[in-house]
C-alpha cells in the first residue's frame, strides 16, 4: 500500500522568539511538496513530489536539474561518494554522477518502484521501498534484497553499529543484526500507527508516528515509550534531523519542534513559519544551518545557534543538580543537591554538537570542572546515567 501525502491543517500558537526566525529561500517555488533535502558541501539538493529535483549553491536561489529524470515525483534523496541518488514514487532509483546535470535509471536487482527512504551508512546505500529493504554496495548500480521476514512498505531506516532498524506501514519496527539477512520484531510498546521517521542519538532510538507522536527506545527496540511532552496531541511526525544531542521533529501542520533532552520535552521553534509552511516534509542540517522543506514547495532555513541559544529554554529533568558559576571563567562546579551519591557521564559539546570534553564522575557533594583550556563560547553540558539525563546551557568566558 502506498503512503499518501497528507496535509494536516491546524491552528497553532507560535512561540515568538526575538531575533530568531525562519527565512524563506527563493525556491524551489514548485507546485510539488519538498519531500527531501540532501547537502554536500555548498550544494543543497531538493527533491519534490511532482516537480523533480533542484539545486542551490548559495542556499537562496534554486535551479531545476531534471535532465534524464523521467519520473518527477521524488520521495527521497541521498548522496554517496560523488553520486546523487534519487528515489521516485513510480520508477525506482535514478542516479547522477555530475550533481544532477544528468540522470540515469539504476534498478538492477530492484523490482520495487516506490522508494520511500534512502540512507547511507559506511558507503552502503539502504533503500526502504514498497517491497521491503534493498541494499547497494556500489552507489545503486546493483541492488540486493534484504527483506527476508520483513516484506513490508519500509518508510524509515536507522542504523547504529551492527543494528539496522526499519519502520514500516505495518505499524511495526523490525531489527536486523546481520545486514538485512534476517529480521526480528522490535516494536514492543509501539502504537497502532505507521512509522514515518526514525533517528538514533547515542543509545536512544526515536520513532515518529502517523498521528501519535514520538516514541523512544533505549534498549535496541526491546521496549518503546511515548516521549511527546510538549508536542501537539495527535502530532504527525514526518521527519527528524539531529545536531549533537539536539533532535528536531518536522510535523505535518504544526511546524518544527526541538528537544534538548532526548525527547523528554519538546519546544516549538516556528517563528517565521505560517500556514502551509507548517507542514514539514523534510529537514536537513549542515554546519550552523537547518533547512526545512514544506508543503508549499519552498525550502526555509534558520540558524542553529539562534534556535539553541534563543529559541528554547533548558529543560532540566532533575532539579537535584546545581551548576555554577555561569558564565564560568576557570572552573565550572556541579553540585549534588540530593542526599544520595550519583554517578554520571559528563559531556560538554559546542552548540554544533562537537564534543570537547567527556568524563565519568562520582558526584558526592561537588565536582569542579576545569575550563581554562576551553575556548570562549556557548556550550551544552549533559549529565547522564542509566536513569537520568540532565541538559543545560553553559557559557565559558575567560
Order of alpha helices (4+ residues) and beta strands (2+ residues): beta-beta-beta-beta-beta-beta-beta-beta-beta-beta-beta-beta-beta-beta-beta-beta-beta-beta-beta-beta-beta-beta-beta-beta-beta-beta-beta-beta-beta-beta-beta-beta-beta-beta-beta
